[in-house]
Amino acid sequence: MRILLACYFYLPSTAGLWPYVRELKQALERAGHEVDIFTHHPDVLKYYIINNGNYLMKYKVKYQVQEKLNPLYDRYFPGLDPQVKDYEYERISFEVAAACFDLWKYDLIHTQDVISTRAMLHVKPKHIPLIATIHGAFANEQLLQGEIKGKDTIRWHYAYTRDYVGSISSDYIIVPSNWLKKILVDEYKVPSEKIEVVPYGIDFEAFTNRMEKDSLLGPPHNKTIIACTARLSAEKGHKYLLGALAKLKQERDDWVCWLIGDGVLREELELQAKKLNLDQNVLFMGKQNNVPALLKLVDICLLPSIQDNLPFAVMEAQLAGKPIIVTDAGGLPEMVQHRVTGLVAKIGNSESLYQNIKEIMGNKTLQKTLSNNGREFGINQWPIEKMITRLFNIYEKIFYTKNKGTLITHTKSKETNSPLISEQLYELPTPFDFHDYGNLWQRMLPKLPKEYSLLDQNFIEVLKTYKNYSS
């Protein structure tokens, strides 16, 4: 089979999304399938297929979209919030670009977010099954990060609609946690039977090999090392962790906290740490290429999230045999049982975090119990083979549903265990010339379905019914 993994957010990246996509691609290829990844380039200037060599310059595509839509927005929605307008240009440019990458040659498309899911629905051949893995509550994250100021704004209504239409655009939805499934069912009214919970998985052998590599950083002498592995953004709750550590320092100074990861809040958090007199105790380590090797040195792991799904940071801490403290946010209680496989603090509560840190630092027996139980749970729960088996079953189920037991394919696939493939060759479209930017729109247009429209009626309805167009 030829499978396309599609993601609006750039890959490779330092976020938790990349390990999932990377592991999935490698597992599918080991099973004999051909796998491509269509996404933004890490420089965010190109749309490309990873390791393929073909790419489209983003500004070239986006300019064409803006040129055609600006007059319509100016006429019918004067004063529209520029950010909302740009959200639309971004979404439309991604799907127009995707159509140029020969989508007809794939047997299945598996998207990784609501934006790419809606895009692929609009431009893929109708017979190709579309599966989506949704990794988080995107609109809620933007609200927490301050990009959306409130639920009475046009940005919120747009973001909610984007998440809703993205969620209902695939043939089937995969989510990593029951928490996220509940959001889709309760808040977006997605039919429960269309959603399956498939937790993430980790390649244990690869993780162990990385963990056994030497770290360039040596542990401080006679200090307990607390580690928080998470990007520095609002939903990860670092400000509450710093508040807890300030309380801890009033009692004891025999510890350091490594903040592993980078993000938009780094400067703000560094200033907070300085004001709390934590300069000598908290180390902002930025992006690290081998977190498992650092975990080998760590005594306690901690994740103070105020919204989270099924973070790899918790999975890695468990496999490394480290006691962990999390909050009761999102899917975290599905990963950690209080006082059995870790400690669970109250969401957004520095005092609760402090009490849990204080308890675990003062009780070596508890540390050992939580470490052993957490590792045993992780070994049983997170093997990559379990995740891949469940995904394969979903793929085959969708093949039967979509094509009545026959998967139509237009390319010679590698040997595969799937019994569902048949060859139905037809006249193939002319490949897109990625090196020629002359008459770009005229060359992109034939790649789009005949019924394609730049405007998505769902988003137009938001603008028509929400009278306050500004932010």
N, C-alpha and C positions, 0 to 999 in steps of 0.2 A: 504494500500500500504506500501511497504518497500522502503524507499528512502535513498540513500547514499549521504551525502554532503562530498565532497573531496576538500582538500586544501593542496598545497605544503608547505605553510608557517605555522609555528607552531601555534597551538591553544590549550588552550585559550592564548590570548595575550593582550597587552595594545593598539594595533593598532585598527583603525576604522573597520577593517574587522571582528573582533570578535563580536561586537554588531550585525552586520548584520546576521552572521551565527547563533548566539545564538537566536535572535528574530525569525529567520526563523524556526529553529528547534522547538522552543516552540509553534509557531503558527501551524505548521504541526501536532505536537503531540496533540494539543487541538482539531484539526479536525479529530483525530482518526487514524493518520498514525504512522508507526514506523520509526524512523529516527536515523541513525548512522552518525558519523563524522569520516572520515579517514584523518589523518594528521600527521605531525611531532609532537612529544611530546615537551613541552616547554623546556626540557633539551637538545633538538636537538640531542639526542643520540638514539632515538627510533622512529619507525613508529608504530602508534597505532590507535585503535578506542576508542574514548573518553568514559570512564566509562564501557568499555567492558571487560577489564582485559587482553586481548590478545595484544601482541606487538612483534615486531622483532627488535633486536639490529641492528642499522644502519650500524655499521662498519663491521658486519658479511656479510651483503648483498653487501655493497660497495666493500669489498675486493674481493668477487667473480666476480663482474663486472670488476674491475680493472685488475684482473688476466687474464681475457679473452681478454680484449681490449688493454691493454698496448702494447703487441707485435705488434698489427696491427697499432696503432698510431705511434709507434717508426719506423716501417718499411715504411709506406706510407706517414706519415706527420712528419718527423723529425724536431725537434725544435719548435713544436707547443706550443703556449702560454699555460703554465701550468694551468692558470685560466680557459681558454676555455675548456681544457681537463677535469678539475674538474666540470665545468658546466655540461658537458655531463655525467660524472659519477654520479653526483647528480640526473639528470633527469632520467637516466636509472635505477638507484637503486630504486628510488621512484616508478616507474611503475612496476618493478619486484616484489617489496614488496607488492604493491597493489594487485597483482594477487593472493597472498596467503590468502587474507582476504575474500574469498568466494563471489566474485562479482556476481556470478550467482543468488544469493538469492534476489537481489534487483530488483525492478520494474522500477526504474529510478535512474540515477546518475546525480547529480547537482554539477558541479565543480566551484571553486572560483578563478581560475587563469589560465594563459596560460600553465603552466608546468603540473599541474594536469589534465588539459583538454587533452593535447596531450597524457599523460600517460594512461588515461582511454580509449581513443580511441584505443590504441594498445592492451590492455589486457582485456577489458570487452567483454562479449558475445555480438554478433552483434545485437541481437534483442532488447537490452536494450537501451531506449532513453538516449541521453546524452545532457544535457543543461549546458551552461557555463554562469556564471556571471563574467564579467571582470571588475575589480575595478579600473584600472588605466593603464597608459602608462608605463609599466615596464622598457623598454629599455631607454626611456627618463629620467626616475628617476635615473637609474644607471649612465647616462651621467651627470646629475646635481650633483650627489653625488660624482663624481670623480672616480668611479669604472671603468668607461669607459672614456678614455682620449680624444677621438675624433671619428668622423664618418668615418675616413679613417683607422680605426684599425680593426683587426680580431675580437676583442671583440664586437664592434658595429655590425658588419655584423652577428655575431653569435646571438647576442641579438635580432636584428631586425628579423632574421629568426625564432627564438624561439617565438617571439610575433606573427608573421604572421601565422606560422603553428598551434600555439595554438588557434588563433582566428578562423581559418577555420575548426577546428577538431570536433566541436560540431554540433548537429542537429539544434541548435538554440542558439542565443547569447542574453544575457540580459546585459544592461549597465545602470548605474544610471543617466547619464547626456547626453544631446545632444552633448556636447563638445567631449566626448569620442566616441560617435557614429560617429561623423565627422572624427575623427582620423582613426577609423577602415575603414571607407568607402574611405576616400581620400588617406591615406597613405598606407593602407594594402589591398585596393581594395576588401574588404569583401562586398558581395552584401547587399545593404541596406535593402532588404526585409527579410533578415535573422536575423536582429537585432531589438530588441525592447527596448525602453527606459522605465525603471521602477525605479523611484526614491526610495531612501531608506525610511524607516519608523521607527517610535519610538513608543513604548508602553507608552502612555501618563500617564496611572495610575502608572506604575512602576517608571517612571521618576519623577512624582510628589512625590511619597512616598520617593524616595531617596533624593529629594531636601529638603523635610521637616525634614530630620534627622539633628541633631546638628552637626556642624563642630567643630573639635578640635582646629581650628585656629580662633582667634579673629581678627576683622578688625582693622587696625591702626587708631588712633584718628585723625579726621579732615583731612583725606587723601582720594583722589579719587583713587579707585582701578581699574586699567586696567588689564585685564586678557587675556593671550594668551594660549589656550589649544591646544597643538600640540607637536608631538615628535620632538626632537632636531636634525633635519636632514636638508640637504641643500635645499630641495624643499619647505620647510616650510617658508624660508625667514627671519629667526630671525635676521640675521645680518642687514637687512634693518630696522627692527623694532628698534634695538638698536641705529642705526644711527638717526632715527626719535626722539627717546627718548632723545638723547644727545642734539638735537636742542630744544626740549621742556624744558629741564632742564635749559637752558640759560634764559628762560623767567619766569618759575615758578617751585616751588619745593613742591607743595602741592599734590603730587601723589606718588603712588607706582605701580609697574608692577609685576604681578605674572606670571611667566613662568611655566605653569603646564604641566609636561611631561618630559621625559628623552630621551637620545639618544646619538649617537656617537659624536655629536658636542658640548657636554656640556662643556668640558674643554676649547675648543676654544672660545665659546661664553662667558664663565665666564671671560676669559682673555680680550676679547673685551670690556665687560661691565666695567671691572676695568680700562682699558686704557681710557675709555670715562667718568670716574668718576661717574659711575652709581651704585656703590657698595651699597649705602644706599637707592636706589630707585628701583632696580631690584632684585627680589627674585627668585632664581632657586628652585622650589618646588619639582622637580622630579615627579616620578609616584605617583598619588593620586587615592585611591580606590573609592572615592565618589565625583566626580567632580560636580554633581548637587548640593550637599550641599554647596560647595564652591561658586558656581555661585550665590547663594542666597545673598552672601556678596558683590558681584562685582557690580561696577557701569557701566563699559564699557568693551565690549569684542572686541578682535582684532585678525585677522588672516592675516599675511603678506605673504602668499604663493606665490611662483613663478611658481609652478605647483600644481594643486589640482583637485579633481574630484567633489565629493559631500560630503564634510566632516561633520561628526556628530557634530563637535564642533560648527558649524554654526547653525545646527538644534537645538541643546541643548540651545544655547544662545537665540534663538528666542522663544523657549518654556518657557524659564526662564524669558522672558520679559526684556531682556537686549539690549540696543542699540549696534550695531555691526559695525565695520569697517573691510572690506575685500579688497583684490586687485581684479583686473579684470583677474586673472589667471584661466584657465581651466573652470570648471563648476560653479565657484563662482558667476558670474553675473546671472546665472539661479536661484540663491538662494536669492540674495540681489539686489534690485533695488535702484539705487543711489537717496538719499534724500527722498525715500519713505519708504523702510523697512531697511535702513542702509545707510552707506556711502561706496563708492567704490573708492579706490586709484589706482594709476598706478602701474603696476607690477614692482618689483625690484627698487622702487623709494622711498628713505627715505624722500625726501622733500615732496612728495605727501602724504605719511603717516603722516608726521608731521602736514601738513596743515589740514588734516582731524581730527586728534586728537585735535589740537588746537581749531578747530571750535566746535566740539562736547562738549569739556570741558567748553567752554565759553557760551553755549547756552542750558539752562535747558529745554526750550520749545522744542527745536529740539530733545533733548534726550528723552523726554516723547513721542513725536510724533513717533519717530523711534521705540521706545520700544513697543508701542501699535500696530503700523502697523506690526512690525516684528512678534509679538506674534500671531496676527490674521492670518497672512500669514502662519506661522508655524502650527497652529491648523488645517487649511484647507489643507495644503500641505503634512504634514508628519505623518498622522495616520498610524500605522502599519497595520491596517485592509485594507487600500487602497492598500498597497504594496502586501499583501498576496493574496488578491482577484485577482490582476493582474497576480501574479505568478501562482496561481491555474489555471487560464484560459490558460496560456502558457503551463503548464504541460499537460492539457487535449488536447490542440491543437496538441502537439507533439505526444501524444499517438495515436491519429487518423492518423496522417501522417506516423508514424513509423510502426504501426502494423495494419493499415487499420481498425481502430475502435476497435481493441481488444488488450488489454494489457496482455501479457503473464506473468504469475507469477508462482513461484515455491514454495511459502510458503503461509501458511494461514495468510492473512492479517487481521488487526483489521478492525472493521466496518468503512466504509468510504462513503462519498457522491458520489464518482466517479462511474459512470455507466460502466466504461470501463474494469473492471477486470473479467477475466475468469481463471479457474484453468486448467493448462496443466502440469500435473506432469510427471516427467521422472526420470530416475536413476540419483541420485545426486552424485556429486564428493565426494571423501573422504575428510573430513575436515583436514586442515593443523594442524600439531602438533607444537605449538609455543614454547614448552618447550624443544624440541629436536633440537640441532644445529649440530648433526652429519650428514655428507653427505648432507649439506644444499642445494647445487646446484641441486643435484639429486632429492631432494624432492620438490624444487621450480619449476623445469622444467616442470613437468606434469600440473602445474597450469597455464602455459602460453599457448596461442593459438598455434596451430600447425604451423601456418604461421609466428609466431613471430620471429623477428630479433632484436638483441641488437642494431644494427646500424639503424638509421633513415636516409633514403636517402637524405632528405632535408638538414640535417646538413652536411652530407658527401659532398654534392655539394658545400656548402659554403667553406669547407676546400679545395676542388679541384680547385675552381675558384679564391679563394683569395690567392695569392702567398705568401704574407707576413704573416707567421704563428705566428710570435712573436707579443707581445703587442706594 
